[in-house]
Amino acid sequence: MPVLAVLFAGLSGVRAQVELTATAGTAGPTAYSNLRSAFAAVNDGTHQGAVTINITTSPSTDNNTAVLNASGAGAASYTSVLVQPAGDTGVRTITGTIGGGPLIDLNGADNVTIDGRTGDGYSLTISNQSTASTAGTSTVRFINDATDNTLVDLAILGRSTGAVATLSGNVLFAGATTTGNDGNTITNCNIGNDGTATTDLISKAIVSVGST
């Protein structure tokens, strides 16, 4: 609204889908199987400072929410986080099928940029393929005072069918605790359906929920 182009994990011969570098803590590059695992390593303080997460192969699939907590919450200590596509060909994708929750959860996180632009013109698609109508179903969620974050040049896709009054949508600004989910920017993004069937049509693209 993110070093190596290809990395092999250990001796297994399995190509990493995500790799992370940082300016403090463990600098890397460090390979992870998905974005959730990379975020977890930031949350536990393994990687610190300015963090860059490259999506190197496609798709990076995980049916569990990738949660990034606020810097200062627990062991997390970062100044910025950049998520971006990398590699030599094609569109990079982050996908999952998660009902009742987001694919990516910026849980009080600040100064996070998810940027689909790269120097060689490749792009990034983020898609929650769940058709659930339950509250919380979303592709990217801002919650608990997530501040000064940017989504830019992305395809943010979904299939959520939540009713108008249900707290769901491709991009969901949810509850906050103190200051609000402020200063967040969505720029030049394609926000729409993941699929063409009538059952794939989203009911809401961007939803903002007011709170005290």
C-alpha positions in Angstrom: 0.0 0.0 0.0 11.1 -5.5 1.2 20.7 -10.8 -0.3 20.2 -13.4 -2.4 17.7 -14.1 -5.2 17.7 -17.8 -4.5 18.7 -19.6 -1.3 18.7 -23.2 -0.3 17.8 -24.1 3.3 20.4 -26.3 5.0 21.2 -29.6 3.2 17.6 -30.4 2.3 17.7 -28.9 -1.1 14.4 -27.0 -0.5 14.4 -23.5 -1.9 13.5 -20.8 0.6 10.4 -18.8 -0.1 11.3 -15.9 2.1 14.7 -14.4 3.1 15.4 -11.8 5.7 18.3 -9.3 6.3 18.6 -6.9 9.2 21.0 -4.2 10.4 21.1 -5.4 14.0 20.8 -8.7 15.8 21.2 -11.6 13.4 21.9 -9.8 10.1 21.4 -12.7 7.8 20.4 -13.3 5.0 18.3 -15.9 6.8 15.9 -18.2 5.0 12.4 -18.8 6.1 9.6 -21.0 4.6 7.0 -18.3 4.9 6.3 -14.8 6.0 4.8 -15.9 9.3 8.1 -17.5 10.3 10.0 -14.4 9.3 7.7 -12.1 11.3 8.0 -14.5 14.3 11.8 -14.1 14.2 11.4 -10.3 14.3 8.9 -10.6 17.2 11.3 -12.7 19.3 14.2 -10.2 18.7 16.3 -12.4 16.5 16.5 -9.7 13.8 16.5 -6.1 14.8 17.0 -2.6 13.4 16.0 -2.0 9.7 14.5 -5.3 8.5 14.1 -6.3 4.9 12.1 -9.4 3.9 12.3 -10.6 0.4 9.7 -12.9 -1.1 11.9 -15.0 -3.4 9.7 -17.7 -4.8 6.1 -18.1 -5.5 3.8 -18.9 -4.0 4.7 -18.4 -0.4 1.8 -20.2 1.2 0.7 -20.5 4.9 -2.7 -21.1 6.3 -1.8 -19.4 9.6 -1.8 -15.6 10.1 1.6 -13.8 9.8 1.6 -11.5 12.8 4.0 -8.7 13.3 3.9 -7.1 16.7 4.9 -3.6 17.7 8.6 -2.8 18.3 9.0 -2.8 22.0 6.3 -5.4 22.6 8.2 -8.3 24.1 11.6 -8.8 22.5 10.7 -7.1 19.2 13.1 -4.3 18.5 13.1 -2.8 15.0 13.1 0.6 13.4 11.4 -0.4 10.1 10.2 -3.5 8.2 10.2 -3.7 4.4 8.4 -6.6 2.6 9.1 -6.8 -1.1 9.2 -9.3 -4.0 12.6 -10.4 -5.3 13.8 -12.8 -7.9 14.3 -13.2 -11.6 10.9 -13.9 -13.1 7.1 -13.5 -12.5 4.8 -12.1 -9.9 5.5 -13.2 -6.3 2.5 -14.2 -4.3 1.7 -14.6 -0.6 -1.4 -16.8 -0.1 -3.4 -18.6 2.5 -6.9 -19.7 3.3 -7.8 -18.2 6.7 -11.4 -17.7 7.9 -12.1 -15.5 10.9 -8.7 -13.8 10.7 -6.2 -12.0 8.5 -3.5 -13.3 6.3 -1.2 -10.5 7.4 -1.8 -8.9 10.8 0.0 -5.6 11.7 -0.6 -5.9 15.4 0.5 -2.5 16.7 3.3 -2.5 14.2 4.8 0.8 13.0 6.9 1.8 10.0 6.1 -1.3 7.9 6.1 -1.0 4.1 4.8 -3.8 1.9 5.9 -2.7 -1.5 5.1 -4.5 -4.8 7.7 -2.5 -6.8 11.1 -3.8 -7.7 13.9 -2.4 -9.8 13.2 -5.1 -12.5 9.5 -4.5 -12.6 8.2 -7.5 -10.7 5.2 -7.3 -8.4 3.6 -8.8 -5.4 0.1 -10.3 -4.8 -1.3 -11.0 -1.3 -4.4 -13.2 -1.2 -6.6 -14.7 1.5 -8.6 -17.3 -0.4 -11.2 -17.9 2.3 -14.8 -17.4 1.4 -15.7 -17.2 5.1 -18.3 -14.6 6.2 -17.1 -14.5 9.8 -15.7 -11.4 11.5 -12.0 -10.8 11.1 -11.7 -12.5 7.7 -9.3 -10.2 5.8 -6.1 -10.1 3.8 -4.3 -7.3 5.7 -5.4 -6.1 9.1 -4.3 -3.0 11.0 -5.0 -3.3 14.7 -3.9 -2.1 18.2 -2.5 1.3 17.1 -0.7 0.2 14.0 0.8 3.5 12.8 2.6 4.9 9.7 2.5 1.8 7.6 2.3 1.7 3.8 0.8 -0.7 1.3 1.9 0.3 -2.2 1.7 -1.2 -5.7 0.2 -4.5 -4.5 -2.7 -6.8 -5.6 -4.6 -7.3 -2.3 -7.1 -10.0 -3.1 -9.7 -11.9 -1.1 -13.0 -13.9 -1.2 -14.6 -12.8 2.1 -18.4 -12.7 1.9 -19.1 -11.0 5.3 -22.2 -8.9 5.6 -22.1 -5.1 5.7 -22.2 -5.1 9.5 -19.5 -7.8 9.8 -15.9 -6.7 10.5 -14.3 -8.1 7.4 -12.8 -7.0 4.1 -9.6 -7.2 2.1 -8.1 -4.4 4.1 -9.4 -4.1 7.6 -8.7 -1.3 10.1 -9.8 -2.9 13.3 -9.9 -1.9 17.0 -7.2 0.3 18.6 -6.2 0.7 22.2 -4.8 4.2 22.7 -3.9 6.4 19.7 -5.7 4.7 16.9 -4.5 3.0 13.7 -3.2 6.3 12.3 -1.0 7.5 9.4 -1.4 4.4 7.3 -1.3 4.7 3.5 -2.7 2.5 0.7 -1.4 3.7 -2.7 -1.9 2.3 -6.2 -3.2 -1.1 -5.1 -5.5 -3.5 -6.9 -8.0 -4.5 -4.2 -10.4 -7.1 -5.5 -11.5 -10.6 -6.0 -9.3 -13.7 -6.0 -11.2 -15.7 -8.6 -13.9 -15.1 -11.2 -16.8 -17.2 -10.0 -19.7 -15.5 -8.4 -18.7 -17.3 -5.1 -15.4 -15.5 -5.3 -16.8 -12.0 -5.2 -15.7 -10.0 -2.1 -18.4 -8.0 -0.2 -16.1 -5.3 1.0 -12.7 -4.0 -0.1 -11.6 -1.6 2.6 -13.3 -1.4 6.0 -12.5 0.9 8.9 -14.0 0.3 12.3 -14.4 3.2 14.7 -13.4 2.8 18.3 -12.8 5.1 21.3 
